[in-house]
């Protein structure tokens, strides 16, 4: 038995809130991390390639955020909000993020996952 993280991401992209409860990247990431942990604990390997664990580094490099320690959800939200890599202190609580902005960042995530798989 095995699983493919990209098949799961494809399912989530169609009905995000059904899987995550809320359509934000932090909710998507929590769901994916929890799912991956459960599969790891059950000794069920991920056969998806490229390795999804490298997605963060790929996103950080793509948008020039290599020097910041924020995760891909925060990078993609920052990009969706029009922030640049020169951002010194990223704190989501400094922003009033609308549902439309969260939707934009989630859409960007799903688009970039497709690009990452093809890279």
N, C-alpha and C positions, 0 to 999 in steps of 0.2 A: 504494500500500500504506500502511496505517496500523494503529494499534492503539488499544485503549481500556483504560486502566489499571484501570477499574472492572470490566471483564470479567475481567481477570487477578486482581484482588483477590477476586472471587467464586469463581474456581477455587481460589485459595489457601485460602479459608475452608473449603472442603470437605475438603481433604487437606493441611493446613498443613505437616506434617512432611515430606511427599513433596517439597515445593518448597523448604523452608527448612532441613531437617535437624533442626531443633529447634523446638518450639512456644513461642517467646518473641517479644516484640515487637521486640527488637533483631535477631533473625534475620529476621523478616518485613520490617523496614525495610531491612536490608542487601540482601535479595533484590529488593525493589521498586526500591531505588536502583540496583542493578546492572543490572536489566532496563531501567530508564529510560535509563541511560547507554548501554547497548548499542543501544537503539532510536535514541537521539539520534545516536550515532556512525554509524549506518547510514542516517541521514536519514529515519527512519520516524516520522512525527508521531503524537502522542497526541491522539486526538479526544474523549477523555472530558471531560465537563464536570460540575461546575465544575472548574477547574484544581486538580489534586491537590496542587500545591506550596503552596496556601493552607490545606490541611488542618491543618497545624501551628498556624497562627495561630487558626483556628477552634476547635481543641481548647483552646489556651491561654486564649482568651477565654471559652469555655464553662465552664471550671473555675476561672477566676480566676488563672491562672499566667502572666499577661502579663509580669510583672516578672522572671521567671526565664528563663535562656537554655537550659534543658534542652529536648530535643526531645519530640515527641509520644509516643514510646515510653516515655520516662521519666515524663512527665506521667501517662499512663494507668496505668503501673505504680504510681506514687505514689498515684493515686486508688484503685486496686484494693487497695492496702495501707492505705487509710484516712487517708492524709496529706492535709493541707490546703494551700491556696495560701500560707499563712504560712510554709511550709517555707523555711528560710534557705539551707541548704547541702544540696543533694540529692546523695547519693553512694550508688549502688546497693550498693557493697561494705559499707556500713553495715548492710545488711539481709540476713537469711537468707531468701531468697525460695523458697517451695515451688513444686512443679509446679502445684498447684491455684491458687496466686496468679498464676503466669504464665498459666495457662489462662484465668483470670478477666480478666486484662488483654487477652489476645488476643481473647477473646469481645467485650469492650467495644470494642476497635478495630473489629472487623467490624460491630458494631451502629452505631457512630458513623459509619463510612463511609457506611452506608445513610442515616442521618439527614442527613449532610452533603450527599450527592447530592440529597436532597429539599428542602434548605433554600433 
